[in-house]
Amino acid sequence: RKSLTTEIPYTYAAGFPINITLDIYNLGTGSAYNLKTSDPWPRDYFDIDGETEASFEEVKGGENTQHNFTVTPKFDATPEKPLLYVRGFPAELIYSRDEDGEDQTKVFSTQMRDLLVRSAEDYVRLTAKHNTEWGIFGLGTTAAVFGPFVAYIMISRKGGLPAQRSKKD
């Protein structure tokens, strides 16, 4: 099973790392030998921290193991290309059922979702707390709610609304 983890789930941005975990489960009763996993990421668009390939001598029946590495998207957004689209792809696992390695089987992990990678600037704008905007909204709401109440109190202290003048005056 291939899984991707980020600070905000399913949100990817240039310069922000994506943790990749390849979980390898042996659901059978016999051991799997000479396991080799490969998860190639395009180096033109990602900096890779760790190895995308791993080897394991044996995973016994009913047991599991995992391999982790990190990729960091890299691209410069332009008005023509504001997002980087990366088609989802599975990781590959080759293993054998015997210790000699002659009976090899190739399998694939779950396919990851397609990635839409934002520019770092868009990501920061998307994840910002917008404190200034919320402060202005709070002040405006307070004035709209309490303004009429304060006006009512001020008018009542002065003895009510001024009496209307008659047309004779």
N, C-alpha and C positions, 0 to 999 in steps of 0.2 A: 504494500500500500504506500502510495506516495502522498505526502501532505506538505502543504506550504503554510507557514506561520508568519504573520506580520504584526506590527504594533496595533493596527486596526484591521480586523479580518477582511479579507478580499479587497484591500486597498493597497495599491502598489505605486511607488514613486521613484523617480531617479534619485540615487544617492541614499535611499533608505533600504536596509537589508531585508532579505527574505530568507527565512530559515527553512531548509529542505530536510525532511525526514523520510527515509526509505525504511519502512518496517517490513521485515522478511519473516513470514510465518511458515512453519512446516506443519501443515495440517494432517499429514500422513502419520503412519506408525513407524516407518523406517527413516533412517537418517538420510540427509541430503549432503553430498560431498562436493568439494571444489567449487563453491559458489562464487560467482563473479557478477557483480552488479555494475551497471553503467547508466549514467543519467547525463547525457551531453547537453550542455547549455551553450548557446551561441556567444562566444567570447567577444564578438563585435559589440554586443549590447549588454553584457553582464561581466562584472568583476567577480571572480570566484574565490572564495576563502575556504580552503579545504579541498579534498579530493572528490571528484564526481564519480570515480570508480573505486570499488572496494572488493576485497576478496575475503572469504571465510572458508576455513578448512572443512568444518562440519556444523550442521544444525540438526540436532536430533529430533526425532518425531515428537510433535506436540510442543516443541520449543520455538522461540523466536529470537531475533536479533535485529539491530537497526544500524543504519549508517546516516550520519548527519553532515551537512555542509551548508554554507551560506552563499547566496548570490546577491549582488547589489546591482540593480539596473543602472545603466549609464546611457544617457542620450541627451541631446540638446533640443529642446522644443523650439519649434518655429511656428509662425502663423499657419503655414501650409501643413505642418505636421505637429499638432499639439499633443498627440498621444502616441505611444509606442504600442503596437499590437503584437503580441506574441502568441502564436497558436499553441494550444496545450499539447503536450506529448507525454507518453509514458516512459518510465524507466525500464531497463531491460535486465533480466536475471538469467544467467546460464548456470545450470547445476547438473550433477550426475547422481544417479541412484546407487552407483557402486564406487568403491574407493579408487579403482583404477582410472576412472574418468572417461570410460569408453561409452557409456550410455548417457549422453548429454541431452538435456532438454532446455529449450529456450522459452521463457515466459515473460509477460509484460505486466507492469504494475497498473494500478488504476490510472486513468488518464487525468491529468490535472486540468482545471478549467483554463480557458483562454485568459491571458493577462492583458489588461489595459493599463499601461504604465503611464502615470501622469508626470508632468514636470515637477521638480522640487517646489517651485513657486506655487503651482496650483495645489499641491498637496498641503503646503503650509496654510494657504488660504482656506482650503476645505476643512482642515482640522483645527484652525484657530478658535479661540474661545470667544472672540468678538466682544470683549469687555466694554469697549467704548460704545458700541452699538446698543448693548444691553443697558448700559448706564443711561444713555439718552432716552431709550424706550421707557425705563423705569421713572425717570423724571417727568416725562410727558404724561405717562399714565397717572402718576401721583397728582400732577396739576389738574388733569381732567377729572379725577375722582374727588379730590379734596377742595379744589378751587370753588365750586359752587357752594360747598358747605361753609367755607371761610367767608365767602361773600354774604351768605345768609346771616352768619353771626355778626359780622360788621354792621349790616343794615339794622338788625334787631337791636343792637346796643344804642344806635342813634335814634331809636324811637320808631322804627318802621320806615316804610317808604314815604317819601314826601307826598303830601296831599296834592291832588291835582288842582290847579287853579281853575276857577270858573271863567267862562268866556266873557263875563261882564267886566272883569278886571282889566 
